[in-house]
Amino acid sequence: MKHLCKHKNLFAPLTVVVSASFLSTAAIAAGPTVNGNTISWTEDGWHQVQEQETGSSLCGGGRDCTVPNGVYKVINHGTGERFEFIFVTGDTTAGSGTAPAPVGATGQTESYEFGDDGDIQSGVVVAGVRFLDNDDGTFTDMLTGITWLGRRDCQVKRDWPGALDFANNLSAGGDLCPALDDGSEVGDWRLPTIKELYSLADLSTDNPAYSPTIPLSGPFWTENPWDLYWSSTSFAPSRGSHAWAFASDFAIPTINDKDSVEWVWVIRGGNQ
């Protein structure tokens, strides 16, 4: 059975956790912290806050900097330390000074009824460029901190066990993707969860229902493959035989036989 059923439940995007390379809004030792829209630091020395993508300076000196929602870096010119990929969402958890993981806006801007998504436009919109082309066969989602394989010619079709095997054995310059030049090694990549796949959804469009600004590279038989993509998430009622897949044409999560052959789009980083 190809498709057991289809569900139109909208999945929340990925939860971002703190790591040394992708700073969330909790503190890293000797690094900046974020509360609401204010980035602050306690160290001595002259600090500069820049937009992550453009390098444009927003603040210099002082102890803090108030910025729009977006992704930033802080440079301590006294020590030479650089703190990159600092996510500012404008939200705070009461009493903790720590913001929750950002939930991206759906992309809908047209309203059909008062109080609908197009009217309210809830969710985080990254200031500037959301998808950063790393010029090495990958791109980084500045909202979630996930790095995605960006080479179209390295997207393959596999059954579910084969999709996991592909992700687990991918490396830069290897046989699975010779054009990949990001320095990754076997074990760095993984198959995304269904929520991670859905984090790319842009519901302002369709066929495919993800952003046209995603910087894919390399040749392919069409501009984008618009079919099902495997997730690493098994379907709870029949874990041994079915897993969740993402239909990229209309952004619909669907349940699929694990022996079906679907597209594989792999990631590294994020909530790991």
Secondary structure, DSSP 8 states (H G I E B T S, - for coil): --EEEE-------------SSS--SS--TTS-EEETTEEE--SSS-EEEEETTT--EEEESSSEEE--SEEEEEEETTTTEEEEEEEE-S---TTT-------B--S----SSTTSHHHH--SB--SS-SEEE-SSSEEEETTT-EEEE-BGGG-EEE-HHHHHHHHHH--TTSTT-TT--S---TTS-B---HHHHHTTB-TT--SS-B-TTS--BS--SSSS--SEEEEEEE-GGGTTTEEEEEETTTTEEEEEETTS-EEE--EEES--
